[in-house]
């Protein structure tokens, strides 16, 4: 337990990004380095393949630092410093979401590439793979404290202070936390869920 390795290549799973439509199709993004969507029926048969000329981009030094800061392991109250095996690229596809009768392919742009009020940029496709439009999803939020989720009806769920609350949970669970009382994660404000209507 005191020797943790974060191996990004080994941890990648080709079924890690998927979504299921109401009409009985399953979509997945199986390739980490390419913008590629595969569609399957419920029997597991491949019924469609959609591609765009978008490839993985180089990860910035800032992103490397954020990746390392995002992992924390506590064992018997002792913090474990992991070893990192990180890849040099960021996948072009972040996630897949079904919104109504459309497939939304969420992108993963570089830091500061999007305007401050834009949470994500997405490509909107029909279930048959027809490209419809690119959309910038705008939502008020605190990037460091709030988590955001796009719901199937097009609304946005913001968990205000959700990231800090989650960190506090893991700190308490592991018996860890900061030695500095002013930075004690157990004192984090509780999370609050706010639902927003769709806005572009």
PyMOL commands that set and color helices and strands:
alter all, ss='L'
color gray80, all
select helices_A, chain A and resi 8-11+61-69+162-174+181-183+185-187
alter helices_A, ss='H'
color red, helices_A
select strands_A, chain A and resi 5-7+18-20+26-28+34-40+46-55+57-58+73-75+78-80+83-85+89-90+93-99+102-107+118-125+131-138+147-150+156-160+192-196
alter strands_A, ss='S'
color yellow, strands_A
deselect
rebuild
show_as cartoon
